[in-house]
């Protein structure tokens, strides 16, 4: 089982899932997502996904359940295959450009889709002709 080197499980699931599953919640997330999160962290520095565990408001940027106001049954977030990332030392647009310009870079080889035009980086590990870039 892969567990992130640079992220706690609380950063990737909402509070109710952490309360129910604890560290077992790692099993709900696709390992390709987790591996890529660590790679992006190494390349670009600190990243915020969820921050509810430190008293802030983001709780739906990783795994989403039907309780989320952003829930969709077909979202990659629903399947533990997507994360919305806020970068501290760079910005989403720069990272997106880098990924799209160099998608054969081994650091990016597990990425399936990315969203365009958002102030965060949504990436996912969907099964598709990669890299699929789309507007949300
Ligand atoms: Zn997203």
Backbone and ligand atoms as CSV (ligand in chain L), in Angstrom:
chain,resi,resn,atom,element,x,y,z
A,1,UNK,N,N,0.844,-1.203,0.000
A,1,UNK,CA,C,0.000,0.000,0.000
A,1,UNK,C,C,0.874,1.245,0.000
A,2,UNK,N,N,0.532,2.175,-0.881
A,2,UNK,CA,C,1.278,3.431,-0.922
A,2,UNK,C,C,0.632,4.455,0.001
A,3,UNK,N,N,1.435,5.056,0.855
A,3,UNK,CA,C,0.989,6.196,1.668
A,3,UNK,C,C,1.923,7.357,1.361
A,4,UNK,N,N,1.357,8.555,1.231
A,4,UNK,CA,C,2.158,9.713,0.853
A,4,UNK,C,C,3.252,9.999,1.876
A,5,UNK,N,N,4.378,10.441,1.328
A,5,UNK,CA,C,5.490,10.891,2.153
A,5,UNK,C,C,5.221,12.322,2.649
A,6,UNK,N,N,4.546,13.107,1.829
A,6,UNK,CA,C,4.419,14.545,2.100
A,6,UNK,C,C,3.021,15.006,2.502
A,7,UNK,N,N,2.066,14.090,2.575
A,7,UNK,CA,C,0.704,14.475,2.936
A,7,UNK,C,C,0.176,13.529,4.001
A,8,UNK,N,N,-0.571,14.093,4.957
A,8,UNK,CA,C,-1.315,13.275,5.902
A,8,UNK,C,C,-2.620,12.860,5.243
A,9,UNK,N,N,-3.204,11.797,5.731
A,9,UNK,CA,C,-4.472,11.341,5.161
A,9,UNK,C,C,-5.570,12.400,5.345
A,10,UNK,N,N,-5.500,13.178,6.424
A,10,UNK,CA,C,-6.507,14.225,6.646
A,10,UNK,C,C,-6.516,15.255,5.519
A,11,UNK,N,N,-5.394,15.414,4.842
A,11,UNK,CA,C,-5.319,16.388,3.755
A,11,UNK,C,C,-6.040,15.903,2.500
A,12,UNK,N,N,-6.423,14.635,2.481
A,12,UNK,CA,C,-6.945,14.048,1.250
A,12,UNK,C,C,-8.364,13.514,1.361
A,13,UNK,N,N,-8.920,13.487,2.564
A,13,UNK,CA,C,-10.305,13.019,2.766
A,13,UNK,C,C,-11.035,13.996,3.681
A,14,UNK,N,N,-12.381,14.006,3.622
A,14,UNK,CA,C,-13.146,14.889,4.517
A,14,UNK,C,C,-13.172,14.342,5.950
A,15,UNK,N,N,-13.556,15.193,6.912
A,15,UNK,CA,C,-13.495,14.790,8.329
A,15,UNK,C,C,-14.294,13.523,8.653
A,16,UNK,N,N,-15.481,13.377,8.069
A,16,UNK,CA,C,-16.306,12.208,8.418
A,16,UNK,C,C,-15.629,10.899,7.994
A,17,UNK,N,N,-14.943,10.942,6.876
A,17,UNK,CA,C,-14.239,9.733,6.423
A,17,UNK,C,C,-13.038,9.457,7.322
A,18,UNK,N,N,-12.334,10.500,7.713
A,18,UNK,CA,C,-11.199,10.287,8.618
A,18,UNK,C,C,-11.678,9.731,9.956
A,19,UNK,N,N,-12.803,10.265,10.450
A,19,UNK,CA,C,-13.329,9.757,11.729
A,19,UNK,C,C,-13.740,8.295,11.618
A,20,UNK,N,N,-14.314,7.932,10.483
A,20,UNK,CA,C,-14.790,6.554,10.303
A,20,UNK,C,C,-13.656,5.567,10.031
A,21,UNK,N,N,-12.655,5.999,9.296
A,21,UNK,CA,C,-11.650,5.052,8.784
A,21,UNK,C,C,-10.249,5.277,9.324
A,22,UNK,N,N,-9.950,6.463,9.818
A,22,UNK,CA,C,-8.578,6.749,10.246
A,22,UNK,C,C,-7.597,6.524,9.114
A,23,UNK,N,N,-6.461,5.911,9.441
A,23,UNK,CA,C,-5.428,5.674,8.427
A,23,UNK,C,C,-5.909,4.692,7.351
A,24,UNK,N,N,-6.969,3.944,7.667
A,24,UNK,CA,C,-7.548,3.036,6.669
A,24,UNK,C,C,-8.077,3.765,5.452
A,25,UNK,N,N,-8.261,5.074,5.571
A,25,UNK,CA,C,-8.761,5.861,4.441
A,25,UNK,C,C,-7.772,5.895,3.280
A,26,UNK,N,N,-6.493,5.558,3.524
A,26,UNK,CA,C,-5.548,5.466,2.394
A,26,UNK,C,C,-6.066,4.495,1.332
A,27,UNK,N,N,-6.791,3.476,1.771
A,27,UNK,CA,C,-7.278,2.459,0.844
A,27,UNK,C,C,-8.350,2.994,-0.101
A,28,UNK,N,N,-8.902,4.176,0.205
A,28,UNK,CA,C,-9.956,4.751,-0.625
A,28,UNK,C,C,-9.399,5.579,-1.776
A,29,UNK,N,N,-8.083,5.782,-1.768
A,29,UNK,CA,C,-7.470,6.676,-2.754
A,29,UNK,C,C,-6.589,5.877,-3.713
A,30,UNK,N,N,-6.658,6.265,-4.974
A,30,UNK,CA,C,-5.874,5.590,-6.010
A,30,UNK,C,C,-4.387,5.862,-5.783
A,31,UNK,N,N,-3.573,4.814,-5.805
A,31,UNK,CA,C,-2.145,5.017,-5.516
A,31,UNK,C,C,-1.471,5.905,-6.562
A,32,UNK,N,N,-2.007,5.924,-7.780
A,32,UNK,CA,C,-1.416,6.800,-8.807
A,32,UNK,C,C,-1.596,8.274,-8.438
A,33,UNK,N,N,-2.729,8.580,-7.795
A,33,UNK,CA,C,-2.952,9.942,-7.306
A,33,UNK,C,C,-1.930,10.282,-6.224
A,34,UNK,N,N,-1.733,9.354,-5.305
A,34,UNK,CA,C,-0.843,9.591,-4.160
A,34,UNK,C,C,0.605,9.740,-4.603
A,35,UNK,N,N,1.014,8.891,-5.515
A,35,UNK,CA,C,2.394,8.958,-6.030
A,35,UNK,C,C,2.607,10.301,-6.728
A,36,UNK,N,N,1.622,10.724,-7.525
A,36,UNK,CA,C,1.763,11.985,-8.262
A,36,UNK,C,C,1.756,13.177,-7.314
A,37,UNK,N,N,0.959,13.136,-6.263
A,37,UNK,CA,C,0.982,14.225,-5.278
A,37,UNK,C,C,2.381,14.380,-4.684
A,38,UNK,N,N,2.997,13.286,-4.303
A,38,UNK,CA,C,4.360,13.371,-3.752
A,38,UNK,C,C,5.345,13.919,-4.788
A,39,UNK,N,N,5.184,13.488,-6.033
A,39,UNK,CA,C,6.081,13.995,-7.087
A,39,UNK,C,C,5.910,15.499,-7.274
A,40,UNK,N,N,4.657,15.969,-7.300
A,40,UNK,CA,C,4.411,17.415,-7.479
A,40,UNK,C,C,4.964,18.196,-6.294
A,41,UNK,N,N,4.823,17.634,-5.102
A,41,UNK,CA,C,5.374,18.276,-3.897
A,41,UNK,C,C,6.887,18.412,-3.991
A,42,UNK,N,N,7.542,17.373,-4.498
A,42,UNK,CA,C,9.012,17.425,-4.640
A,42,UNK,C,C,9.426,18.443,-5.695
A,43,UNK,N,N,8.634,18.543,-6.767
A,43,UNK,CA,C,8.983,19.448,-7.860
A,43,UNK,C,C,8.695,20.910,-7.520
A,44,UNK,N,N,7.566,21.160,-6.870
A,44,UNK,CA,C,7.060,22.532,-6.763
A,44,UNK,C,C,6.951,23.070,-5.339
A,45,UNK,N,N,7.297,22.261,-4.342
A,45,UNK,CA,C,7.212,22.746,-2.964
A,45,UNK,C,C,5.837,22.488,-2.361
A,46,UNK,N,N,5.582,23.107,-1.204
A,46,UNK,CA,C,4.372,22.802,-0.440
A,46,UNK,C,C,3.074,23.010,-1.228
A,47,UNK,N,N,2.123,22.118,-0.974
A,47,UNK,CA,C,0.824,22.117,-1.649
A,47,UNK,C,C,-0.264,21.979,-0.597
A,48,UNK,N,N,-1.313,22.788,-0.711
A,48,UNK,CA,C,-2.509,22.568,0.107
A,48,UNK,C,C,-3.551,21.838,-0.720
A,49,UNK,N,N,-4.066,20.734,-0.164
A,49,UNK,CA,C,-5.252,20.094,-0.733
A,49,UNK,C,C,-6.359,20.424,0.277
A,50,UNK,N,N,-6.655,19.536,1.225
A,50,UNK,CA,C,-7.553,19.918,2.322
A,50,UNK,C,C,-6.763,20.537,3.471
A,51,UNK,N,N,-7.429,21.416,4.213
A,51,UNK,CA,C,-6.769,21.974,5.405
A,51,UNK,C,C,-7.720,22.044,6.609
A,52,UNK,N,N,-8.812,21.272,6.574
A,52,UNK,CA,C,-9.760,21.264,7.701
A,52,UNK,C,C,-9.100,20.833,9.005
A,53,UNK,N,N,-8.101,19.957,8.909
A,53,UNK,CA,C,-7.466,19.409,10.119
A,53,UNK,C,C,-6.623,20.461,10.843
A,54,UNK,N,N,-6.363,21.607,10.199
A,54,UNK,CA,C,-5.679,22.713,10.886
A,54,UNK,C,C,-6.634,23.900,11.051
A,55,UNK,N,N,-7.922,23.597,11.099
A,55,UNK,CA,C,-8.911,24.619,11.426
A,55,UNK,C,C,-9.304,25.521,10.282
A,56,UNK,N,N,-8.962,25.130,9.049
A,56,UNK,CA,C,-9.373,25.947,7.909
A,56,UNK,C,C,-10.475,25.240,7.120
A,57,UNK,N,N,-10.891,25.830,5.992
A,57,UNK,CA,C,-12.195,25.446,5.444
A,57,UNK,C,C,-12.180,24.374,4.355
A,58,UNK,N,N,-11.039,24.056,3.800
A,58,UNK,CA,C,-11.061,23.132,2.652
A,58,UNK,C,C,-11.183,21.677,3.111
A,59,UNK,N,N,-12.257,21.031,2.698
A,59,UNK,CA,C,-12.455,19.624,3.066
A,59,UNK,C,C,-12.870,18.736,1.900
A,60,UNK,N,N,-13.101,19.354,0.715
A,60,UNK,CA,C,-13.602,18.565,-0.422
A,60,UNK,C,C,-12.635,18.568,-1.593
A,61,UNK,N,N,-11.373,18.856,-1.351
A,61,UNK,CA,C,-10.428,18.982,-2.466
A,61,UNK,C,C,-9.766,17.663,-2.847
A,62,UNK,N,N,-10.010,16.625,-2.029
A,62,UNK,CA,C,-9.529,15.289,-2.387
A,62,UNK,C,C,-10.748,14.403,-2.629
A,63,UNK,N,N,-10.884,13.362,-1.805
A,63,UNK,CA,C,-12.056,12.480,-1.923
A,63,UNK,C,C,-13.350,13.234,-1.622
A,64,UNK,N,N,-14.383,12.993,-2.450
A,64,UNK,CA,C,-15.697,13.592,-2.200
A,64,UNK,C,C,-16.747,12.506,-2.003
A,65,UNK,N,N,-17.614,12.776,-1.025
A,65,UNK,CA,C,-18.734,11.878,-0.750
A,65,UNK,C,C,-20.027,12.635,-1.060
A,66,UNK,N,N,-21.176,11.957,-1.064
A,66,UNK,CA,C,-22.437,12.625,-1.439
A,66,UNK,C,C,-22.808,13.804,-0.544
A,67,UNK,N,N,-22.206,13.934,0.623
A,67,UNK,CA,C,-22.483,15.071,1.508
A,67,UNK,C,C,-21.875,16.367,0.978
A,68,UNK,N,N,-20.950,16.261,0.039
A,68,UNK,CA,C,-20.263,17.458,-0.456
A,68,UNK,C,C,-21.184,18.301,-1.330
A,69,UNK,N,N,-21.157,19.632,-1.174
A,69,UNK,CA,C,-21.912,20.497,-2.089
A,69,UNK,C,C,-21.389,20.409,-3.518
A,70,UNK,N,N,-20.183,19.866,-3.681
A,70,UNK,CA,C,-19.578,19.751,-5.015
A,70,UNK,C,C,-19.689,18.330,-5.570
A,71,UNK,N,N,-20.450,17.480,-4.865
A,71,UNK,CA,C,-20.521,16.068,-5.262
A,71,UNK,C,C,-21.117,15.879,-6.644
A,72,UNK,N,N,-20.530,14.996,-7.405
A,72,UNK,CA,C,-21.105,14.524,-8.663
A,72,UNK,C,C,-20.797,13.032,-8.748
A,73,UNK,N,N,-21.758,12.226,-9.178
A,73,UNK,CA,C,-21.494,10.782,-9.229
A,73,UNK,C,C,-20.439,10.398,-10.260
A,74,UNK,N,N,-20.162,11.303,-11.191
A,74,UNK,CA,C,-19.169,10.964,-12.221
A,74,UNK,C,C,-17.855,11.728,-12.062
A,75,UNK,N,N,-17.715,12.481,-10.964
A,75,UNK,CA,C,-16.454,13.204,-10.744
A,75,UNK,C,C,-15.343,12.240,-10.377
A,76,UNK,N,N,-14.156,12.528,-10.848
A,76,UNK,CA,C,-13.002,11.718,-10.451
A,76,UNK,C,C,-12.743,11.817,-8.949
A,77,UNK,N,N,-13.152,12.917,-8.337
A,77,UNK,CA,C,-13.006,13.058,-6.875
A,77,UNK,C,C,-13.802,11.971,-6.132
A,78,UNK,N,N,-14.934,11.579,-6.710
A,78,UNK,CA,C,-15.795,10.578,-6.082
A,78,UNK,C,C,-15.088,9.226,-5.948
A,79,UNK,N,N,-14.145,8.972,-6.847
A,79,UNK,CA,C,-13.481,7.675,-6.890
A,79,UNK,C,C,-12.072,7.699,-6.289
A,80,UNK,N,N,-11.733,8.822,-5.646
A,80,UNK,CA,C,-10.397,8.906,-5.056
A,80,UNK,C,C,-9.304,9.017,-6.094
A,81,UNK,N,N,-9.652,9.560,-7.236
A,81,UNK,CA,C,-8.681,9.673,-8.332
A,81,UNK,C,C,-8.342,11.108,-8.687
A,82,UNK,N,N,-8.768,12.106,-7.873
A,82,UNK,CA,C,-8.518,13.515,-8.215
A,82,UNK,C,C,-8.140,14.312,-6.975
A,83,UNK,N,N,-7.351,15.368,-7.201
A,83,UNK,CA,C,-7.025,16.321,-6.142
A,83,UNK,C,C,-6.983,17.723,-6.732
A,84,UNK,N,N,-7.428,18.692,-5.930
A,84,UNK,CA,C,-7.326,20.112,-6.280
A,84,UNK,C,C,-6.214,20.706,-5.426
A,85,UNK,N,N,-5.173,21.188,-6.093
A,85,UNK,CA,C,-3.939,21.575,-5.409
A,85,UNK,C,C,-3.723,23.083,-5.470
A,86,UNK,N,N,-3.386,23.667,-4.331
A,86,UNK,CA,C,-2.963,25.064,-4.275
A,86,UNK,C,C,-1.472,25.061,-3.946
A,87,UNK,N,N,-0.699,25.692,-4.793
A,87,UNK,CA,C,0.751,25.715,-4.621
A,87,UNK,C,C,1.162,26.957,-3.855
A,88,UNK,N,N,2.111,26.808,-2.967
A,88,UNK,CA,C,2.547,27.931,-2.141
A,88,UNK,C,C,3.667,28.723,-2.798
A,89,UNK,N,N,4.490,28.033,-3.600
A,89,UNK,CA,C,5.665,28.711,-4.164
A,89,UNK,C,C,5.536,29.009,-5.641
A,90,UNK,N,N,4.435,28.551,-6.252
A,90,UNK,CA,C,4.198,28.855,-7.662
A,90,UNK,C,C,2.681,28.959,-7.821
A,91,UNK,N,N,2.174,28.952,-9.059
A,91,UNK,CA,C,0.727,29.028,-9.223
A,91,UNK,C,C,0.266,27.927,-10.165
A,92,UNK,N,N,-1.026,27.678,-10.127
A,92,UNK,CA,C,-1.591,26.547,-10.870
A,92,UNK,C,C,-1.327,26.669,-12.367
A,93,UNK,N,N,-1.428,27.866,-12.896
A,93,UNK,CA,C,-1.263,28.038,-14.338
A,93,UNK,C,C,0.149,27.660,-14.783
A,94,UNK,N,N,1.140,28.021,-13.988
A,94,UNK,CA,C,2.524,27.658,-14.329
A,94,UNK,C,C,2.709,26.147,-14.325
A,95,UNK,N,N,2.137,25.492,-13.330
A,95,UNK,CA,C,2.276,24.036,-13.234
A,95,UNK,C,C,1.539,23.358,-14.394
A,96,UNK,N,N,0.325,23.856,-14.689
A,96,UNK,CA,C,-0.439,23.311,-15.829
A,96,UNK,C,C,0.343,23.406,-17.136
A,97,UNK,N,N,0.934,24.569,-17.367
A,97,UNK,CA,C,1.706,24.769,-18.605
A,97,UNK,C,C,2.863,23.780,-18.668
A,98,UNK,N,N,3.523,23.617,-17.543
A,98,UNK,CA,C,4.658,22.697,-17.468
A,98,UNK,C,C,4.208,21.262,-17.781
A,99,UNK,N,N,3.102,20.847,-17.189
A,99,UNK,CA,C,2.594,19.480,-17.396
A,99,UNK,C,C,2.206,19.270,-18.862
A,100,UNK,N,N,1.482,20.239,-19.435
A,100,UNK,CA,C,1.009,20.081,-20.811
A,100,UNK,C,C,2.156,20.163,-21.816
A,101,UNK,N,N,3.187,20.949,-21.495
A,101,UNK,CA,C,4.315,21.091,-22.407
A,101,UNK,C,C,5.232,19.878,-22.368
A,102,UNK,N,N,5.188,19.155,-21.278
A,102,UNK,CA,C,6.180,18.091,-21.063
A,102,UNK,C,C,5.503,16.856,-20.477
A,103,UNK,N,N,4.406,16.426,-21.112
A,103,UNK,CA,C,3.636,15.348,-20.483
A,103,UNK,C,C,4.311,13.987,-20.571
A,104,UNK,N,N,5.453,13.898,-21.280
A,104,UNK,CA,C,6.217,12.651,-21.266
A,104,UNK,C,C,7.199,12.598,-20.099
A,105,UNK,N,N,7.331,13.700,-19.369
A,105,UNK,CA,C,8.169,13.706,-18.163
A,105,UNK,C,C,7.676,12.594,-17.232
A,106,UNK,N,N,8.571,11.705,-16.790
A,106,UNK,CA,C,8.143,10.601,-15.917
A,106,UNK,C,C,7.415,11.070,-14.653
A,107,UNK,N,N,7.671,12.288,-14.217
A,107,UNK,CA,C,6.955,12.810,-13.048
A,107,UNK,C,C,5.459,12.929,-13.293
A,108,UNK,N,N,5.087,13.049,-14.557
A,108,UNK,CA,C,3.684,13.302,-14.890
A,108,UNK,C,C,3.007,12.079,-15.516
A,109,UNK,N,N,3.697,10.948,-15.576
A,109,UNK,CA,C,3.194,9.862,-16.427
A,109,UNK,C,C,1.947,9.153,-15.898
A,110,UNK,N,N,1.529,9.461,-14.687
A,110,UNK,CA,C,0.311,8.841,-14.150
A,110,UNK,C,C,-0.895,9.781,-14.250
A,111,UNK,N,N,-0.653,11.009,-14.698
A,111,UNK,CA,C,-1.743,11.990,-14.797
A,111,UNK,C,C,-2.608,11.669,-16.012
A,112,UNK,N,N,-3.934,11.624,-15.805
A,112,UNK,CA,C,-4.870,11.394,-16.901
A,112,UNK,C,C,-5.477,12.687,-17.391
A,113,UNK,N,N,-6.115,13.447,-16.473
A,113,UNK,CA,C,-6.795,14.672,-16.860
A,113,UNK,C,C,-6.373,15.864,-16.017
A,114,UNK,N,N,-6.445,17.054,-16.610
A,114,UNK,CA,C,-6.303,18.292,-15.840
A,114,UNK,C,C,-7.367,19.285,-16.301
A,115,UNK,N,N,-7.815,20.094,-15.352
A,115,UNK,CA,C,-8.773,21.150,-15.661
A,115,UNK,C,C,-8.025,22.407,-16.071
A,116,UNK,N,N,-8.647,23.152,-16.988
A,116,UNK,CA,C,-8.076,24.412,-17.461
A,116,UNK,C,C,-8.797,25.587,-16.814
A,117,UNK,N,N,-8.066,26.691,-16.623
A,117,UNK,CA,C,-8.702,27.947,-16.262
A,117,UNK,C,C,-9.098,28.096,-14.803
A,118,UNK,N,N,-8.593,27.264,-13.922
A,118,UNK,CA,C,-8.919,27.380,-12.498
A,118,UNK,C,C,-7.708,27.900,-11.729
A,119,UNK,N,N,-7.970,28.520,-10.578
A,119,UNK,CA,C,-6.864,29.086,-9.790
A,119,UNK,C,C,-6.169,28.009,-8.959
A,120,UNK,N,N,-6.711,26.792,-8.967
A,120,UNK,CA,C,-6.055,25.642,-8.357
A,120,UNK,C,C,-5.725,24.658,-9.483
A,121,UNK,N,N,-4.861,23.695,-9.188
A,121,UNK,CA,C,-4.618,22.639,-10.168
A,121,UNK,C,C,-5.479,21.438,-9.819
A,122,UNK,N,N,-6.474,21.135,-10.673
A,122,UNK,CA,C,-7.165,19.847,-10.586
A,122,UNK,C,C,-6.427,18.897,-11.501
A,123,UNK,N,N,-5.897,17.806,-10.920
A,123,UNK,CA,C,-5.416,16.722,-11.774
A,123,UNK,C,C,-6.076,15.438,-11.313
A,124,UNK,N,N,-6.186,14.495,-12.243
A,124,UNK,CA,C,-6.749,13.196,-11.878
A,124,UNK,C,C,-6.035,12.097,-12.649
A,125,UNK,N,N,-6.343,10.883,-12.253
A,125,UNK,CA,C,-5.653,9.720,-12.841
A,125,UNK,C,C,-6.661,8.824,-13.573
A,126,UNK,N,N,-7.614,9.473,-14.247
A,126,UNK,CA,C,-8.654,8.764,-15.000
A,126,UNK,C,C,-8.057,7.911,-16.111
A,127,UNK,N,N,-8.854,6.975,-16.583
A,127,UNK,CA,C,-8.512,6.128,-17.717
A,127,UNK,C,C,-8.909,6.866,-18.990
A,128,UNK,N,N,-7.924,7.411,-19.713
A,128,UNK,CA,C,-8.243,8.213,-20.898
A,128,UNK,C,C,-7.033,8.336,-21.799
A,129,UNK,N,N,-7.263,8.934,-22.953
A,129,UNK,CA,C,-6.173,9.330,-23.836
A,129,UNK,C,C,-5.520,10.536,-23.188
A,130,UNK,N,N,-4.321,10.379,-22.664
A,130,UNK,CA,C,-3.726,11.430,-21.863
A,130,UNK,C,C,-2.864,12.379,-22.693
A,131,UNK,N,N,-2.693,13.624,-22.210
A,131,UNK,CA,C,-3.356,14.173,-21.044
A,131,UNK,C,C,-4.615,14.878,-21.526
A,132,UNK,N,N,-5.741,14.525,-20.957
A,132,UNK,CA,C,-7.001,15.155,-21.316
A,132,UNK,C,C,-7.126,16.480,-20.568
A,133,UNK,N,N,-7.219,17.588,-21.314
A,133,UNK,CA,C,-7.333,18.911,-20.694
A,133,UNK,C,C,-8.715,19.451,-21.013
A,134,UNK,N,N,-9.414,19.912,-19.996
A,134,UNK,CA,C,-10.819,20.283,-20.184
A,134,UNK,C,C,-11.200,21.420,-19.249
A,135,UNK,N,N,-12.244,22.126,-19.634
A,135,UNK,CA,C,-12.788,23.162,-18.769
A,135,UNK,C,C,-13.822,22.550,-17.831
A,136,UNK,N,N,-13.814,22.934,-16.563
A,136,UNK,CA,C,-14.745,22.337,-15.598
A,136,UNK,C,C,-16.203,22.705,-15.886
L,1,ZN,ZN,ZN,-11.104,18.879,-8.875
